[in-house]
Amino acid sequence: MHRSGISSLNRRLSGPRPLSLAAVVFFCAWISGSTMASVDASDLIAELKASLLSSADYFQGTDSDADADFKRHLQVAAADLAEHRNLTLLGEFELEADQADYTDVPADLVRINSALWGTEKRLHPWADNYPGPLPRARLSRTSSGQRISLAPAPTRTQILTLGSTYRFYYAASYWTGSTSDPLNLDGTDRGLILLRAQAEACKELALMNVTRTVETRTSVSGPRNQTPRSLFEMLIAEYRKSLGVVA
């Protein structure tokens, strides 16, 4: 499936902030550009591991996936960010006459927001070229993956009149959880994802009853040496503050 465009809602934090731990994390992401971009998951996992310093040694993964723990940290971070910041993207697929179900859908599709197909040309029922009522789109999840169902199925007349490319806005996840899929992030989001993933790692260390001091670092501030519980509380507080979330 080809994605022809991308947009996001509520993408920027407003107003200047004092240099905090979160701001430090953001700085390095900002250097590489603050526009929406696809970030390679493997690169972000490596960045997370490096930021945890010796603390990363506690996370051994599984026999089949040495990075399973770090992927979980990033998945939690991506899901948490989506709870506070809606991500809206533009998707599309090609229509076939009298076909209702389509499986060529974005991997990061969470919810269909609105359809663009048929809205560019406002044809009234009394017009000679009126193609009939437009189908409604519905997302469903099956054992073989997701699919979009159009009811009623688009007709040949509708496709000839309105075009064969069905375009729609949808709510997207920041990451599917697969390293083969990139993360949808801008510079600020990249910093937030890393900050939240660090906090998740420290939370798990605390649950492991690791009581000795451990290290994490950001690219600018250098190592921070505290107990996992103290680091978690500090990192999650910075994360929530940056989002404007009241604890």
Secondary structure, 3 states (H helix, E strand, C coil): CCCCEECCCCCCCCCCCCCCHHHHHHHHHHHCCCCCEEECHHHHHHHHHHHCHHHHHHCCCCCCCCCHHHHHHHHHHHHHHHHHCCCEEEEEEECCCCCCEECCCCCCEEEEEEECCCCCCCCCCCCCCCCCCCCEEEEEEECCEEEEEEECCCCHHHHHHHCCEEEEEEEECCCCCCCCCCEEECHHHHHHHHHHHHHHHHHHHHHCCCCCCEEEEECCCEEEEECHHHHHHHHHHHHHHHHCCCC
